Amino acid sequence: MNRAQFNAYKSEFRGVIRQVLSESEGGRMDEAAFPAYSHPNPLISRLFWQRLRVVMDYIEKLAPCSHALDFGCGSGVILPFLSTLSQHVTAMDVDLVPFERIRQLRPFPPNLEVLDARQQRLQDLPRASFDLIVALDVLEHVENLPDTLADLHALLRPGGQIVISGPTENFLYRLGRALAGPEYSGSYHERGISEVRMQLAERMQVIPIATLYWSFPLFDIFAARS
């Protein structure tokens, strides 16, 4: 995806996210990062969209694939892109309201399957059935990280990869979150991304992708190969 294509993708989704936010009760879409993706501050908005651009660029190099999983799909912001690279895409989240509200305003591809994680667990999915798993800004929230990583690993086919991003939770990140606005305050992460990376490295080969940004490390993006 070149710059013009990405900017068009970003513009469309930002418009839909802003419309959903304007019609939703205060705070309901915060966990799915709606305020970040639509933030009026260009620096904050750029950080979240640049994180997505880096992930997209990396995934494009792995394409095509037969089956991809977006674990913790949130608004579904990456799903149209994944659906162009994979024959079948599965999206999963414990809260599908943000995605459903987006889907009311823009169509999603027919090769997409959406699962409610409150009704269907990772263990219920066929083992070794995914070439690619995407987990963006979600693993810092899960209560039982070792079991979740084990389940995700079991779903990957040999040679498959999981692509992960998450906040550093360092002083600069916490300061930036406080400056961004009240919807970013509080403590709702179980851990920082460094703990996710260390635990993942115990069972898989970790592949560094990017740190945003090297002088002010706020987000870490990496992959792991089965």
C-alpha positions as CSV (number, residue, x, y, z in Angstrom):
1,M,0.0,0.0,0.0
2,N,1.6,3.3,-1.1
3,R,1.3,6.6,0.7
4,A,-1.7,7.8,-1.3
5,Q,-3.6,4.5,-0.8
6,F,-2.8,4.6,3.0
7,N,-3.9,8.2,3.3
8,A,-7.2,7.3,1.6
9,Y,-7.7,4.3,3.9
10,K,-6.9,6.5,6.9
11,S,-9.3,9.3,5.8
12,E,-12.2,7.0,5.2
13,F,-11.8,5.2,8.6
14,R,-11.2,8.4,10.5
15,G,-14.4,9.8,9.1
16,V,-16.5,6.8,10.1
17,I,-14.9,6.6,13.6
18,R,-15.7,10.3,14.2
19,Q,-19.3,9.7,13.1
20,V,-19.6,6.7,15.5
21,L,-18.0,8.7,18.3
22,S,-20.5,11.6,17.8
23,E,-23.4,9.2,18.1
24,S,-22.1,7.2,21.0
25,E,-22.3,7.7,24.8
26,G,-19.2,9.2,26.3
27,G,-16.4,6.7,27.0
28,R,-18.1,3.8,25.3
29,M,-15.6,3.6,22.5
30,D,-12.4,4.5,24.4
31,E,-11.2,0.9,24.9
32,A,-11.3,0.4,21.1
33,A,-9.0,3.5,20.7
34,F,-11.6,5.6,18.8
35,P,-10.4,8.8,20.5
36,A,-6.8,8.1,19.5
37,Y,-7.6,7.3,15.9
38,S,-9.7,10.5,15.6
39,H,-7.7,12.8,17.9
40,P,-7.6,16.4,16.8
41,N,-3.9,16.7,17.9
42,P,-2.0,15.7,14.7
43,L,0.9,14.3,16.7
44,I,-1.3,11.9,18.6
45,S,-3.2,10.9,15.5
46,R,0.0,10.4,13.6
47,L,1.4,8.1,16.2
48,F,-1.6,5.7,16.1
49,W,-1.9,5.7,12.4
50,Q,1.9,5.4,11.8
51,R,1.8,2.3,14.1
52,L,-0.8,0.8,11.8
53,R,1.1,1.8,8.7
54,V,4.2,0.0,10.0
55,V,2.2,-3.1,10.7
56,M,0.6,-3.0,7.3
57,D,3.9,-2.7,5.5
58,Y,5.3,-5.7,7.4
59,I,2.3,-7.8,6.7
60,E,2.4,-7.0,3.0
61,K,5.7,-8.7,2.8
62,L,4.2,-11.9,4.2
63,A,1.3,-12.0,1.8
64,P,-0.5,-13.8,0.4
65,C,-1.9,-16.1,3.1
66,S,-4.9,-18.4,3.3
67,H,-6.2,-17.6,6.8
68,A,-5.5,-14.6,9.1
69,L,-6.8,-13.9,12.6
70,D,-7.2,-10.4,14.1
71,F,-7.2,-11.0,17.8
72,G,-8.8,-8.1,19.6
73,C,-10.1,-6.5,16.4
74,G,-11.6,-3.4,18.1
75,S,-13.1,-1.1,15.5
76,G,-11.9,-3.4,12.7
77,V,-9.6,-0.8,11.3
78,I,-7.1,-3.3,9.8
79,L,-9.7,-5.9,8.6
80,P,-10.4,-4.5,5.1
81,F,-6.6,-4.5,4.5
82,L,-6.2,-8.1,5.8
83,S,-9.0,-9.2,3.7
84,T,-7.2,-8.1,0.5
85,L,-4.1,-10.3,1.5
86,S,-5.8,-13.4,2.9
87,Q,-8.4,-15.8,1.5
88,H,-10.2,-15.9,4.8
89,V,-10.0,-13.5,7.8
90,T,-11.3,-14.2,11.3
91,A,-11.9,-11.3,13.7
92,M,-12.3,-11.8,17.4
93,D,-13.0,-9.5,20.4
94,V,-14.7,-9.6,23.8
95,D,-16.6,-6.4,22.8
96,L,-17.9,-6.3,19.3
97,V,-20.0,-3.2,19.8
98,P,-17.4,-0.8,18.3
99,F,-16.9,-3.1,15.3
100,E,-20.7,-3.4,14.8
101,R,-21.2,0.3,14.9
102,I,-18.5,0.8,12.3
103,R,-20.0,-2.0,10.1
104,Q,-23.4,-0.1,10.1
105,L,-21.7,2.8,8.3
106,R,-19.2,1.0,5.9
107,P,-19.2,-2.5,4.3
108,F,-16.7,-5.1,5.2
109,P,-15.4,-7.8,2.8
110,P,-17.4,-11.1,2.4
111,N,-14.3,-13.2,3.3
112,L,-14.5,-12.0,6.9
113,E,-15.8,-14.0,9.9
114,V,-16.5,-12.3,13.2
115,L,-16.4,-14.2,16.5
116,D,-17.5,-13.1,20.0
117,A,-14.7,-14.0,22.3
118,R,-17.2,-14.2,25.2
119,Q,-18.9,-17.1,23.5
120,Q,-16.0,-18.8,21.6
121,R,-12.5,-19.2,23.0
122,L,-9.2,-19.4,21.2
123,Q,-9.0,-23.1,22.3
124,D,-12.2,-23.7,20.3
125,L,-10.5,-22.7,17.0
126,P,-8.7,-25.4,14.9
127,R,-5.1,-25.8,15.9
128,A,-2.4,-24.9,13.3
129,S,-5.0,-23.2,11.1
130,F,-3.7,-19.6,10.7
131,D,-0.8,-18.3,8.6
132,L,-1.0,-14.9,10.3
133,I,-2.2,-13.6,13.6
134,V,-2.5,-9.9,14.4
135,A,-2.7,-8.7,18.0
136,L,-2.5,-4.9,18.1
137,D,-2.6,-3.2,21.5
138,V,-4.5,-6.0,23.1
139,L,-2.1,-8.4,24.9
140,E,-1.4,-5.7,27.6
141,H,-5.0,-6.1,28.6
142,V,-5.4,-9.9,28.9
143,E,-5.5,-11.3,32.5
144,N,-3.7,-14.6,31.8
145,L,-0.9,-13.8,29.3
146,P,1.0,-17.2,29.4
147,D,-2.1,-19.2,28.5
148,T,-3.2,-16.6,25.8
149,L,0.3,-16.7,24.2
150,A,0.2,-20.5,24.3
151,D,-3.2,-20.6,22.7
152,L,-2.2,-18.1,19.9
153,H,1.0,-20.1,19.3
154,A,-1.0,-23.3,18.9
155,L,-3.2,-21.7,16.3
156,L,-0.3,-20.9,14.0
157,R,0.7,-23.1,11.2
158,P,4.4,-24.0,10.9
159,G,6.3,-20.9,9.7
160,G,3.3,-18.7,10.5
161,Q,3.8,-15.4,12.3
162,I,2.0,-13.3,15.0
163,V,2.4,-9.5,14.7
164,I,2.1,-7.6,17.9
165,S,2.1,-3.9,19.0
166,G,1.7,-2.4,22.4
167,P,2.6,0.6,24.7
168,T,5.9,0.7,26.5
169,E,4.2,2.0,29.7
170,N,7.3,4.0,30.4
171,F,7.3,7.5,31.9
172,L,7.1,9.2,28.5
173,Y,4.1,7.0,27.5
174,R,2.3,7.8,30.7
175,L,3.0,11.5,30.3
176,G,1.8,11.5,26.8
177,R,-1.4,9.7,27.8
178,A,-2.1,12.3,30.5
179,L,-1.5,15.1,28.0
180,A,-3.8,13.5,25.4
181,G,-6.9,14.0,27.5
182,P,-9.1,12.4,30.3
183,E,-10.1,9.5,28.1
184,Y,-6.5,8.2,28.3
185,S,-6.0,8.6,32.1
186,G,-6.2,5.9,34.6
187,S,-4.5,2.4,34.7
188,Y,-6.3,-0.2,32.6
189,H,-3.3,-2.2,31.3
190,E,-2.2,-5.4,33.0
191,R,1.4,-5.0,31.8
192,G,3.7,-3.2,29.3
193,I,4.8,-4.5,26.0
194,S,8.2,-5.5,27.2
195,E,6.7,-8.2,29.4
196,V,4.7,-9.6,26.4
197,R,7.8,-9.7,24.4
198,M,9.9,-11.5,27.0
199,Q,7.2,-14.2,27.6
200,L,6.7,-14.7,23.8
201,A,10.5,-15.1,23.4
202,E,10.4,-18.1,25.7
203,R,8.4,-20.1,23.1
204,M,8.9,-18.4,19.7
205,Q,11.5,-16.5,17.7
206,V,10.9,-12.8,18.1
207,I,11.5,-10.5,15.1
208,P,11.9,-6.8,15.8
209,I,9.9,-4.5,13.5
210,A,9.9,-1.0,14.9
211,T,9.9,1.2,18.0
212,L,7.8,4.4,17.8
213,Y,9.8,6.5,18.2
214,W,13.4,5.6,18.9
215,S,14.1,8.8,20.8
216,F,10.8,8.7,22.6
217,P,9.9,5.0,22.8
218,L,6.1,4.9,23.2
219,F,5.1,1.8,21.2
220,D,7.0,-1.4,20.3
221,I,6.1,-3.4,17.2
222,F,7.4,-6.9,16.7
223,A,6.6,-10.3,15.2
224,A,7.2,-13.9,16.3
225,R,7.6,-17.0,14.1
226,S,6.3,-20.4,15.0
